[in-house]
């Protein structure tokens, strides 16, 4: 029986010893102050401070305007370390819905004074779950950009925004109103016709936003979500407190990366499900015991939230394990399907050599975003002896044809709705690697910013060295 490795986070007495050199350099540098620019748009990062916001999302139907959901959040944006170029920022998101237990989630980012985030290795796939917090840290114009209009590059959730400065707001002292809207390429917008726009108010004295209002409309889901958020206060704990929390942040990152490994084991070793999930729970229990609860560390709440999330996700993880049991190290299912042009294809003729397969549906935003990651994977390996196949699982034939008409790729697209009807996949997107003998050797579920592990496995099986 294979062992599932478990590494207990270092004890409190060893915190300072495990700080990465880059993080230590951040800690020893002066605080990141707003850069001297003509327009004054820049965050002022001070280690040990947290900007606290309240946020409410109200979802109604587009046709009848009936309220179908309401969610309340508290968002804390912590600065744990900073230099003149970037800050180590912890986003803390706590649900405060009436009648439901609080749940806290967190993510660590490196953020510039202009609000450009970058997730450390192993963290990016967790950023979308913190979208309600990340939205309160909008990208500001760079010193070389005009304040009347700027476009922010895609953040770690894969979203890009267009912003337009509206000038001072007479109802809010020292605040500049900025209108923003989701920027999507035309083809992606046709696949995912979501409209998301609103305004935020940036305070030139406080050097952060003080309010946000937005509306997100999804015609396919027949929903509209209205968001109102406001800055409540700022918590201040000082640089010494921040240094101790930054040490905990490094342990937290190590725990996140180890949890990623264990979650992969749910798929790769489904017969070890109970052992693996117990190891995940103990990982976060160990991390919680290493956090200084007397110092009001946000990581104490986040550790408790991770254990709660594990309990709530048990059914989903069991479903993943069942899929791994059914697919991994088993022959890939044979099929006879059609391509977008209506030509009949047989799996034995399409799967040539090592094959990387992608399962997606156009009515799922995560699938649409993952399609870009699959394209990057193809671009990395397309010169090798590796076949790429994308299966569109939209059950509605018209919807499938509409989506595939927008896909102009050099790999094979398959109209695979019949597969979903015959044996529904519980979660999308999915990437899997099939060897030359037709055996499934690797499996990845859910959106990821890239599928480097799949690329490595496919290249190894094909004995191919990418350029």
HELIX and SHEET records of a PDB file:
HELIX    1   1 UNK A   12  UNK A   14  5                                   3    
HELIX    2   2 UNK A   16  UNK A   18  5                                   3    
HELIX    3   3 UNK A   21  UNK A   28  1                                   8    
HELIX    4   4 UNK A  124  UNK A  130  5                                   7    
HELIX    5   5 UNK A  131  UNK A  134  1                                   4    
HELIX    6   6 UNK A  186  UNK A  191  1                                   6    
HELIX    7   7 UNK A  239  UNK A  268  1                                  30    
HELIX    8   8 UNK A  270  UNK A  272  5                                   3    
HELIX    9   9 UNK A  273  UNK A  289  1                                  17    
HELIX   10  10 UNK A  293  UNK A  295  5                                   3    
HELIX   11  11 UNK A  298  UNK A  312  1                                  15    
HELIX   12  12 UNK A  314  UNK A  327  1                                  14    
HELIX   13  13 UNK A  347  UNK A  350  1                                   4    
HELIX   14  14 UNK A  365  UNK A  381  1                                  17    
HELIX   15  15 UNK A  397  UNK A  404  1                                   8    
HELIX   16  16 UNK A  417  UNK A  422  1                                   6    
HELIX   17  17 UNK A  452  UNK A  461  1                                  10    
SHEET    1   A11 UNK A 117  UNK A 119  0                                        
SHEET    2   A11 UNK A 103  UNK A 111 -1                                        
SHEET    3   A11 UNK A  87  UNK A  95 -1                                        
SHEET    4   A11 UNK A  67  UNK A  82 -1                                        
SHEET    5   A11 UNK A  49  UNK A  61 -1                                        
SHEET    6   A11 UNK A 223  UNK A 236 -1                                        
SHEET    7   A11 UNK A 208  UNK A 218 -1                                        
SHEET    8   A11 UNK A 194  UNK A 203 -1                                        
SHEET    9   A11 UNK A 175  UNK A 183 -1                                        
SHEET   10   A11 UNK A 160  UNK A 168 -1                                        
SHEET   11   A11 UNK A 150  UNK A 152 -1                                        
SHEET    1   B 2 UNK A 336  UNK A 338  0                                        
SHEET    2   B 2 UNK A 344  UNK A 346 -1                                        
SHEET    1   C 5 UNK A 412  UNK A 415  0                                        
SHEET    2   C 5 UNK A 386  UNK A 392  1                                        
SHEET    3   C 5 UNK A 354  UNK A 360  1                                        
SHEET    4   C 5 UNK A 430  UNK A 434 -1                                        
SHEET    5   C 5 UNK A 440  UNK A 445 -1                                        
END                                                                             
